Amino acid sequence: MRTITSDAVIEAVASLCQEANFYLGDDVKEVLQKSLEEEVSPPGRDVIKQILANVEIAAGEQVPMCQDTGVAVVFLDLGQDVHVEGGYLYDAVNEGVRRGYTEGYLRKSMLGHPLGGKNTGDNTPAVIHTRIVPGDKLTITVAPKGGGSENMSAVGMLTPAAGAEGVKKFVLETVKKAGPNPCPPIVVGVGIGGNFEKAALLAKEALLRPLRQPSPQPDIAEMEQELLTEINKLGIGPQGFGGRITALAVHIEIFPCHIASLPVAVNINCHAARHRSVTL
C-alpha cells in the first residue's frame, strides 16, 4: 500500500487548474495550425489566426485563454493500492480548485444552488469522476468546461433500429443546432452505449483523447472521420463566420448496452479544449 497525502493532491489540483486555463495542449495547437492551411474563408482564416495569437498571449502572460474558466471537471484514476492520508480525497480536490482559481485569478462561475443561488466565490464544488484502477498511483486530470459549449450538448435515447445511421444523424443535428454558440471550431465528443448517464460520461471522456487520435476500433475510427467530414460540410465555420472548419476533431467512445436501447450523447467543446494531467 502506497500513501499519498491530501496536501499533495491539493497542490497538484491547484496547479492543474491554472495550467489548463493558461496553456492549450500542443495537439490542439497543431490541429489549429493545420486548419488554418485548410480554411479558405477569409473571415474564418482571420478567426483561426486570432485564436492562435490568443493562445500565445495566454501562455506568455499566464492569463486565461478564455474569460469563461469553466466548471472544474476532475477525473481521478485512483490505484487500488493507494491510501490517501491527511483528509478526505474529495475535500482535497475541492481545496485545490479553490486555491487554483483564487490564486490564479480565474473566474468563479459556480452557483451554490442551480436555481439562482449565490456564487460560491471559489469555483467549487468540482465535478469529480473517480475510477478505481490497478496499481499504486493516482492520476489527476483537470478539464475546465465552459458553459457556452456545455449548453449545446445533448443526450438521445435512440432505438436499436436507428443503428449507426441514426447515431450519425443525431450527432449532425446536434452540431447544426448548436451553430456558432459553442465558439467553433469545436471538438465533438460522442458517447455511444451504456445507459443514460454512461453515454454522457463517455462523451466527456472522449474529449480527453489527444486530438485526431483515432479510435482503436476500425469501424468507430471510420465513423469519426465520416462525421468530421460531414460536420465540416455544414458551413458554420470558425466562430460561425462560414467556412470549411467547423470542427477540429470528432472522438467517439463506446460501451455495451441493453438490447432495447441505443443511448448516444454529444458533448461539444469549444476550440479551447483544455485539460491537464499529472500522476502522483
Secondary structure, DSSP 4 states (H G I P E B T S, - for coil): -EEEEHHHHHHHHHHHHHHHHH---HHHHHHHHHHHHH---HHHHHHHHHHHHHHHHHHHHT--SSS---EEEEEEEEETTEEEESS-HHHHHHHHHHHHHHHTTPPP--BSSTTT--B-SS-PSPEEEEEEESSS-EEEEEEEE-HHHHTT-EEEEE-GGGHHHHHHHHHHHHHHHHTTTT-SSEEEEEEEEE-HHHHHHHHHHHTTSPTT---SSHHHHHHHHHHHHHHTTS---GGGS-SS-SEEEEEEEEEEE-TT-EEEEEEEE-S----EEEE-
